[in-house]
Amino acid sequence: MVELGTSWKRRAKHRSDSELDQINSRLKDLCESFGKPQEHVGLGVRPLGKSIFEFRISRDLRVALLFIRPKTFRLMMTGNHDEVRAWLKENK
């Protein structure tokens, strides 16, 4: 299950339809493979904090999300590497 965080809508509106389609497609893969570290490598999943993760959509597009409970994620923001790091500093 995927929930949308408060900052997600604000940040996602700056993404193209193609980028949002890529995110949705990759989210399905993430939901199916989360908790299986050997599969995380292909998705570019990295822990950023206790329950905060990032996964790579493309070279310049990443998604930060919270792992809330088994099989439930809250999308927090999307952006490039630097934007994700700045968001993380603001929200720790």
MARFILUM-547203 format. One record per residue (C-alpha): residue number from 0; x, y, z. Coordinates in steps of 0.1 Angstrom, whole numbers, plus 5000, padded with zeros to 4 digits. Layout:
N
<resi NUM, X X, Y Y, Z Z>
...
//
This chain:
92
<resi 0, X 5000, Y 5000, Z 5000>
<resi 1, X 5013, Y 5035, Z 4992>
<resi 2, X 5002, Y 5067, Z 5009>
<resi 3, X 5010, Y 5102, Z 4999>
<resi 4, X 5028, Y 5124, Z 5023>
<resi 5, X 5019, Y 5161, Z 5027>
<resi 6, X 5049, Y 5174, Z 5007>
<resi 7, X 5045, Y 5147, Z 4980>
<resi 8, X 5017, Y 5165, Z 4960>
<resi 9, X 5036, Y 5198, Z 4960>
<resi 10, X 5068, Y 5182, Z 4947>
<resi 11, X 5052, Y 5157, Z 4923>
<resi 12, X 5033, Y 5184, Z 4904>
<resi 13, X 5067, Y 5196, Z 4890>
<resi 14, X 5073, Y 5161, Z 4874>
<resi 15, X 5063, Y 5152, Z 4839>
<resi 16, X 5036, Y 5126, Z 4831>
<resi 17, X 5064, Y 5103, Z 4819>
<resi 18, X 5084, Y 5107, Z 4852>
<resi 19, X 5052, Y 5100, Z 4872>
<resi 20, X 5045, Y 5069, Z 4851>
<resi 21, X 5081, Y 5057, Z 4858>
<resi 22, X 5076, Y 5063, Z 4895>
<resi 23, X 5043, Y 5044, Z 4896>
<resi 24, X 5059, Y 5015, Z 4877>
<resi 25, X 5089, Y 5013, Z 4900>
<resi 26, X 5066, Y 5015, Z 4931>
<resi 27, X 5050, Y 4982, Z 4921>
<resi 28, X 5085, Y 4966, Z 4919>
<resi 29, X 5094, Y 4981, Z 4953>
<resi 30, X 5063, Y 4969, Z 4970>
<resi 31, X 5069, Y 4934, Z 4957>
<resi 32, X 5106, Y 4932, Z 4967>
<resi 33, X 5109, Y 4953, Z 4998>
<resi 34, X 5125, Y 4933, Z 5026>
<resi 35, X 5146, Y 4913, Z 5001>
<resi 36, X 5179, Y 4931, Z 5001>
<resi 37, X 5193, Y 4912, Z 4971>
<resi 38, X 5165, Y 4927, Z 4950>
<resi 39, X 5170, Y 4962, Z 4964>
<resi 40, X 5202, Y 4965, Z 4945>
<resi 41, X 5184, Y 4966, Z 4911>
<resi 42, X 5159, Y 4992, Z 4924>
<resi 43, X 5185, Y 5014, Z 4939>
<resi 44, X 5170, Y 5013, Z 4974>
<resi 45, X 5191, Y 5029, Z 5001>
<resi 46, X 5183, Y 5036, Z 5037>
<resi 47, X 5185, Y 5073, Z 5047>
<resi 48, X 5174, Y 5070, Z 5083>
<resi 49, X 5156, Y 5048, Z 5107>
<resi 50, X 5125, Y 5042, Z 5085>
<resi 51, X 5134, Y 5066, Z 5056>
<resi 52, X 5145, Y 5052, Z 5023>
<resi 53, X 5153, Y 5065, Z 4989>
<resi 54, X 5149, Y 5046, Z 4956>
<resi 55, X 5163, Y 5056, Z 4923>
<resi 56, X 5139, Y 5061, Z 4893>
<resi 57, X 5166, Y 5073, Z 4870>
<resi 58, X 5200, Y 5089, Z 4872>
<resi 59, X 5185, Y 5122, Z 4881>
<resi 60, X 5152, Y 5113, Z 4898>
<resi 61, X 5148, Y 5098, Z 4932>
<resi 62, X 5119, Y 5092, Z 4956>
<resi 63, X 5122, Y 5095, Z 4994>
<resi 64, X 5097, Y 5074, Z 5013>
<resi 65, X 5088, Y 5063, Z 5048>
<resi 66, X 5084, Y 5026, Z 5056>
<resi 67, X 5054, Y 5028, Z 5080>
<resi 68, X 5044, Y 4992, Z 5086>
<resi 69, X 5047, Y 4960, Z 5066>
<resi 70, X 5038, Y 4966, Z 5030>
<resi 71, X 5029, Y 5003, Z 5036>
<resi 72, X 5050, Y 5032, Z 5023>
<resi 73, X 5044, Y 5069, Z 5025>
<resi 74, X 5058, Y 5089, Z 4996>
<resi 75, X 5074, Y 5120, Z 5009>
<resi 76, X 5092, Y 5137, Z 4981>
<resi 77, X 5107, Y 5134, Z 4947>
<resi 78, X 5138, Y 5152, Z 4933>
<resi 79, X 5174, Y 5148, Z 4924>
<resi 80, X 5202, Y 5137, Z 4948>
<resi 81, X 5208, Y 5172, Z 4962>
<resi 82, X 5171, Y 5179, Z 4967>
<resi 83, X 5166, Y 5146, Z 4986>
<resi 84, X 5196, Y 5154, Z 5008>
<resi 85, X 5182, Y 5190, Z 5015>
<resi 86, X 5148, Y 5176, Z 5023>
<resi 87, X 5163, Y 5150, Z 5046>
<resi 88, X 5182, Y 5177, Z 5066>
<resi 89, X 5151, Y 5198, Z 5070>
<resi 90, X 5130, Y 5169, Z 5082>
<resi 91, X 5152, Y 5149, Z 5105>
//
